[in-house]
């Protein structure tokens, strides 16, 4: 499992509340993306930087997404390319899943299903 932290600078015309409205509107669009597990949409309180903390089944799925039309849309909307860092997710504590412990490749199947 991969965690990707994605950040981009916002133009002065877009701030925290504009991000909140836009991110709320587009959040459902991520659900059908192949290999996607979760995203926390983030925006700095000063409204100068936004992005997301993503969880992916694997790096290949993340790279397919970030190198596609998504990247072009970020550049078009915000005027600069995203900065992306990839991390191996080695442990997880999640109250929604009622799980805390190691993340191994076999655990990905569990994360595909929403908690009851």
Secondary structure, DSSP 8 states (H G I E B T S, - for coil): -EEEEEEEE--TT--HHHHHHHHHHHGGGGTTSTTEEEEEEEE-TTSSEEEEEEEES-HHHHHHHHTTHHHHHHHHHHSS--EEEEEE--EEEETTTTEEEE--GGGHHHHHS---
